[in-house]
Amino acid sequence: MPLVKQKLLAVACILVTALVWGLMWFPFRALNERGVSIPMTSLVVYLVAATLGVAVFRDVFRRQFRFQPVLLPLAFLFGWCNFSYTWAVSEGLVMRVLLLFYLSPLWSVLFAWLLLKERLTRQGWLVVVLSLAGCMVILYRPGALDGAAMLSQRYEWLALSGGVAFALGNVLSRGAKGLPVPVKSATIWVGVASMGFTSLWLHDSLPRLLTITPQGWLLLGILGCTLLATSVISQHGVSQLPATQTMTLMLMELVFAALSAWLLAHETMTASEWLGGALIAGASLLSGGMTRKPEPRPSANLETP
């Protein structure tokens, strides 16, 4: 395939990924409103994706899968990241959830500094400033300076914690470069399904799975297949494009989400949310060169002539 066509295909893959995630809130919210709770949806959809993923990439798992301890925190962090995101968009304002979630570059800086000993570049400091400014603009409410809570809604805490989990998971994932992509993806899917199962078990709601209608099971299966297909095509795009271009294209998720929330849920953004979103989007665009690795110390063993 000619190089130009390869690049165009890669761009299309990233845009399709952004479109899917920009619209994913709608079926999750629709199912929740019809009695299929977020834990039920998370358990079934991600279990379908994990099962199909292992079946499709069984050769990769058979040849390369080796259990590593890092898989456990990755399953928990990425599991909570996706679970909290779908929970948040099911009950909160879609764009507010997305913008708070997109603060993840800010948390990535912190975790890379704490865990990987990476130091901030000037660009990294700019990311921190823009992210914090965007966060303050979005969360500010009249009376906040007098002690009013800036985070007064559960979905806001869910979105923020999901972004933190996503950032920490990405930092830990960088230290597990030997893991094949299908293994990492299956770890995420199993993690989300586990979150759904745990929530249902704690609330004695597992029997409610039997109340799902055939149409509901069909939609859940389609969503699971969609997630698997999206993961495959997104990895093709990521492997072909520079990281900065990928991040720029993925920001289209915000556009797709804003349009779909306006058309399907009649949600609109305030001026402060537009400004905060612009600041956070700018921070995301600059997030590729946030940190630099520490310089190696000079060896104490000097050679003698």
C-alpha positions in Angstrom: 0.0 0.0 0.0 1.4 3.5 -0.9 2.7 5.5 2.0 0.1 8.3 1.5 -2.8 5.7 1.6 -1.3 4.2 4.8 -1.2 7.6 6.5 -4.8 8.4 5.4 -5.9 5.0 6.7 -4.2 5.6 10.0 -5.8 9.1 10.3 -9.2 7.5 9.5 -8.6 4.9 12.3 -7.9 7.5 14.9 -10.9 9.6 13.8 -13.2 6.6 14.0 -11.8 5.9 17.5 -12.5 9.5 18.5 -16.0 9.2 17.0 -16.8 6.0 18.9 -15.7 7.3 22.2 -17.4 10.6 21.6 -20.7 8.8 21.1 -20.2 5.9 23.6 -22.0 7.9 26.4 -25.3 7.6 24.6 -25.9 3.8 24.6 -24.6 3.6 28.1 -27.0 6.3 29.3 -29.9 4.9 27.3 -29.4 1.4 28.8 -29.1 2.9 32.3 -32.4 4.8 31.9 -34.1 1.5 30.8 -33.0 -0.4 33.9 -29.7 -1.9 32.8 -27.4 -0.3 35.3 -23.8 0.8 34.7 -22.4 -2.2 36.6 -24.5 -4.6 34.6 -23.5 -2.9 31.3 -19.8 -2.8 32.3 -19.7 -6.5 33.3 -21.4 -7.8 30.1 -19.9 -5.4 27.5 -16.3 -5.7 28.7 -16.6 -9.4 29.3 -17.8 -9.8 25.7 -14.8 -7.7 24.5 -12.3 -9.7 26.6 -13.7 -13.1 25.5 -13.7 -12.1 21.8 -10.3 -10.4 22.1 -8.6 -13.5 23.6 -10.3 -15.7 20.9 -9.2 -13.4 18.0 -5.6 -13.0 19.3 -5.3 -16.5 20.8 -2.0 -17.0 19.0 -0.5 -13.9 20.6 -1.7 -15.0 24.0 -0.4 -18.6 23.5 3.1 -17.4 22.4 3.7 -14.3 24.4 1.5 -14.2 27.5 3.3 -14.4 30.8 1.8 -13.2 34.0 3.5 -10.1 35.4 2.6 -8.5 38.7 2.1 -5.1 37.0 -1.0 -6.6 35.3 -2.9 -6.5 38.6 -2.6 -2.7 39.2 -3.2 -2.1 35.5 -6.4 -4.0 35.6 -7.6 -2.1 38.7 -6.6 1.4 37.4 -7.8 1.0 33.8 -10.8 -0.8 35.1 -11.8 2.0 37.4 -10.9 4.6 34.7 -13.5 3.1 32.2 -16.0 2.2 34.9 -16.0 5.6 36.5 -16.2 7.3 33.1 -19.3 5.4 32.0 -20.9 6.0 35.4 -20.2 9.7 35.2 -21.6 10.2 31.7 -24.7 8.2 32.6 -25.7 10.8 35.2 -23.8 14.0 34.5 -23.2 16.6 31.7 -21.2 14.8 29.0 -18.8 17.6 28.1 -18.1 18.5 31.8 -17.2 14.8 32.4 -15.0 14.7 29.4 -13.2 17.9 30.2 -12.5 16.9 33.8 -11.3 13.5 32.5 -9.0 15.2 30.0 -7.0 16.7 32.9 -5.1 13.4 32.8 -1.9 15.0 31.4 -1.6 17.0 34.7 -1.7 13.8 36.8 0.7 12.1 34.4 3.3 14.8 35.1 2.9 14.2 38.8 3.1 10.4 38.6 6.0 10.5 36.1 7.9 12.7 38.6 7.1 10.6 41.6 7.5 7.1 40.1 9.8 7.5 37.1 11.9 10.4 38.5 11.3 12.3 35.3 11.7 16.0 35.4 9.4 18.6 33.9 10.5 20.5 30.8 9.4 24.0 30.1 6.6 22.5 28.0 5.7 20.3 30.9 5.3 23.3 33.2 3.1 25.0 30.6 0.9 21.8 30.5 0.6 22.1 34.3 -0.4 25.7 34.2 -2.9 25.3 31.4 -4.5 22.2 32.9 -4.8 23.9 36.3 -6.2 27.0 34.8 -8.8 25.0 32.7 -9.8 23.0 35.8 -10.4 26.1 37.9 -12.4 27.8 35.2 -14.6 24.8 34.7 -15.2 24.0 38.4 -15.6 27.6 39.6 -19.0 28.4 41.0 -20.3 31.7 42.5 -19.3 31.7 46.2 -16.4 29.3 45.7 -14.0 31.9 47.2 -16.3 32.0 50.3 -16.0 28.3 50.9 -18.6 26.8 48.6 -17.7 23.4 47.3 -16.3 23.4 43.8 -16.9 19.7 43.4 -20.5 19.3 44.5 -21.6 16.5 42.1 -20.8 12.8 42.3 -20.2 12.6 38.6 -17.5 15.3 38.8 -15.6 13.2 41.4 -16.0 10.2 39.2 -14.6 12.0 36.1 -11.7 13.4 38.1 -10.8 10.1 39.7 -11.1 8.3 36.3 -8.6 10.7 34.8 -6.2 10.2 37.7 -6.5 6.4 37.3 -5.9 6.7 33.6 -2.8 8.8 34.1 -1.3 6.4 36.7 -2.1 3.4 34.6 -0.3 5.0 31.6 2.8 5.7 33.7 2.9 2.1 35.0 2.2 0.8 31.5 5.3 2.6 30.2 7.3 0.4 32.5 5.8 -2.8 31.0 6.9 -2.3 27.4 7.3 -6.0 26.9 3.6 -6.7 27.2 1.9 -7.2 23.8 -0.9 -4.8 23.1 -3.6 -7.5 23.0 -2.6 -8.6 26.5 -2.8 -5.0 27.8 -6.2 -4.5 26.1 -7.6 -7.8 27.6 -6.3 -6.7 31.0 -8.3 -3.4 30.7 -11.4 -5.2 29.6 -11.2 -7.8 32.5 -10.6 -4.9 34.9 -13.7 -3.1 33.9 -15.8 -6.3 33.9 -14.4 -7.0 37.4 -15.5 -3.6 38.6 -19.0 -4.2 37.3 -19.1 -7.7 38.9 -17.8 -6.4 42.3 -20.4 -3.6 42.3 -23.3 -6.0 41.5 -22.0 -8.5 44.1 -21.7 -5.9 46.9 -25.3 -4.7 46.2 -26.7 -8.2 45.8 -27.7 -7.2 42.3 -26.3 -10.1 40.3 -29.7 -11.7 39.8 -30.8 -8.5 38.0 -28.8 -9.7 35.0 -31.7 -12.1 34.3 -34.1 -9.2 33.9 -32.2 -7.9 30.8 -34.4 -8.2 27.7 -33.3 -10.0 24.5 -33.0 -6.5 22.8 -30.8 -5.4 25.7 -28.5 -8.4 25.4 -28.2 -7.8 21.7 -27.2 -4.1 22.2 -24.7 -5.2 24.9 -23.1 -7.7 22.6 -22.9 -5.1 19.8 -21.2 -2.7 22.2 -18.7 -5.3 23.2 -17.8 -6.1 19.5 -17.6 -2.3 18.9 -15.1 -1.9 21.7 -12.9 -4.7 20.4 -13.0 -3.4 16.8 -12.2 0.1 18.1 -9.2 -1.1 20.1 -7.8 -2.9 17.0 -8.2 0.0 14.6 -6.9 2.5 17.1 -3.7 0.5 17.6 -3.2 0.5 13.8 -3.5 4.3 13.8 -1.2 4.8 16.8 1.5 2.6 15.3 1.5 4.6 12.0 1.3 8.2 13.3 3.5 10.4 15.5 2.2 10.8 19.1 1.5 14.5 18.7 -0.6 13.9 15.6 -2.5 11.1 17.3 -3.3 13.3 20.3 -4.4 16.1 18.0 -6.8 13.8 16.2 -8.1 12.2 19.4 -9.2 15.7 20.6 -11.9 15.4 18.0 -13.6 13.2 20.6 -14.5 16.4 22.4 -16.0 17.8 19.3 -18.1 14.6 18.6 -19.2 14.5 22.2 -20.2 18.1 22.3 -22.2 17.8 19.1 -23.9 14.5 20.1 -24.7 15.9 23.6 -26.3 18.9 22.0 -28.3 17.0 19.5 -29.3 13.9 21.6 -29.5 15.3 25.1 -30.0 19.0 24.5 -26.9 19.8 26.6 -25.1 23.1 26.1 -21.8 24.4 27.4 -21.4 27.7 29.3 -18.8 30.3 28.3 -16.6 29.3 31.2 -16.7 25.6 30.1 -15.8 26.6 26.6 -12.8 28.6 28.0 -11.8 25.8 30.4 -12.1 23.3 27.6 -9.9 25.3 25.3 -7.2 25.5 28.0 -7.3 21.8 28.7 -7.3 20.9 25.0 -4.2 23.2 24.6 -2.5 21.4 27.5 -3.3 18.0 25.9 -1.8 19.1 22.6 1.5 20.0 24.4 1.5 16.8 26.5 4.0 14.9 24.3 7.1 16.6 25.7 6.2 17.2 29.3 9.1 15.4 31.0 12.6 14.3 30.4 14.4 11.3 31.9 17.0 12.0 34.6 20.5 12.2 33.3 22.7 9.2 34.3 25.1 9.9 37.0 28.8 9.8 36.0 30.5 6.5 37.0 32.7 6.6 40.1 35.1 4.1 38.5 37.5 6.3 36.4 39.8 4.6 34.0 43.5 5.3 34.6 45.8 5.9 31.7 
